[in-house]
Amino acid sequence: MDQEAPTTGLLGPPRSGREGAPERPEPGWPTAAGTAPTPRPAPGTWPTYAALDLGTNNCRLLVARPTGSAFRVVDAFSRIIRLGEGVSLTGRIGDAAIARAVDALAVCRDKMRARGVTRARLIATEACRAAKNGAEFQARISELVGLDLEIVDQRTEAELAATGCTPLMDPDARGAILFDIGGGSSELVRLGRSEPAGRGPPKPVIQGWVSLPIGVVTLAERFGGVTVDRATFDAMVADVSVALVSFAKAHARDLGGMHLLGTSGTVTTIAGVHLDLPRYDRRRVDGCWLRGHEIAAVIDRLMTMSYRQRVANPCIGAERADLVLAGCAILEAIRRAFPCPRLRVADRGLREGILVKMMRADGVWAQG
């Protein structure tokens, strides 16, 4: 699972924009997955990189430049678009969701152009994998926005999450159970102690992984998310627990010296509520530690809130208020299957993993 990633499309050939005006393609890196990159720049003149993650619930972009043994983010974008809304029920990405995606992706395209991005990987995950019209959606985005999306498989998604989050592993731990609770799927990875990687970020040691076809959107659509009583919550936990049985049987043994490592809106929201933040602050959330009783206290607190109270909470808001308890149910099932005493919260994931793999493939952190 350590094969370096191909580069996918930043901009394709000239085509009509949303207002009918021709769009000029940018020069630089190839747009087709699997195409060899252009000749490597001299050290110190690396391109500006971009990573885009089009998920079931969110559209996220990071633009970064290499620096030292890591990278510096120069621009970012995140918007909840609910691309997978209704996919679990109809099997198709709906017209309203496509319109929201087009708007968000156009913003991302413009940001990449403004920052002079010439090296990019643009991925789409579970909603596009599961939808009957995923390939049609992919072609429509290429036509309307000029971005060539790569629909990645579950294995790639798990690997990218591991690559992006491994720097947050406790260096004194024997390993970690990484989980990424998405909108349409949830990935879990058992990580061993990290391997040194010279000047760059540490490389993940993947001992096992699984992708569950369960996420906050799909679970909330099945059980409801606006009003969730204890019985409904317990039913959600039980449903996820069944899906976890095989992976837990193989990888929940010998958890001594290990911790949980969570990346998703669910865990960052729980951290923000636990910290009583007046507004979400990534600097305080990313890398923070939560104990089991602290997580349980937040979940209990959320269960007592009305939908309006969840909307009013600055770390939840209207866009997550009907999904947060479904996410808590997935987290609770994971905690029961892998009873580690500590959870480290990661406000990072697929995008960071994409950036690290592209830069590593280019030799950005090569010795000498």
Salt bridges, closest charged atoms under 4 A:
GLU4 OE1 - LYS357 NZ 3.67
GLU23 OE1 - ARG109 NH1 3.28
GLU23 OE1 - ARG113 NH2 3.36
ASP53 OD2 - ARG60 NH1 3.97
ASP75 OD1 - LYS111 NZ 3.14
ASP75 OD2 - ARG115 NE 3.27
GLU85 OE1 - ARG100 NH2 3.12
ASP103 OD1 - ARG18 NH1 2.97
ASP110 OD1 - ARG109 NE 3.05
GLU126 OE1 - ARG129 NH2 2.72
GLU136 OE1 - ARG92 NH2 3.84
GLU150 OE1 - ARG121 NE 2.82
GLU157 OE1 - ARG129 NH2 2.83
GLU159 OE2 - LYS357 NZ 3.17
ASP170 OD2 - ARG342 NH2 3.03
ASP239 OD2 - ARG222 NH1 2.88
ASP254 OD2 - ARG174 NH2 3.06
ASP276 OD1 - ARG301 NH1 3.05
ASP281 OD1 - ARG283 NE 3.31
ASP286 OD2 - ARG282 NH2 3.56
ASP286 OD2 - ARG348 NH2 2.61
GLU294 OE2 - HIS274 NE2 3.79
ASP300 OD1 - ARG230 NH2 3.25
ASP322 OD1 - ARG82 NH2 2.65
GLU332 OE1 - ARG335 NH1 2.68
GLU332 OE2 - ARG336 NE 3.10
ASP362 OD1 - ARG119 NH2 2.76
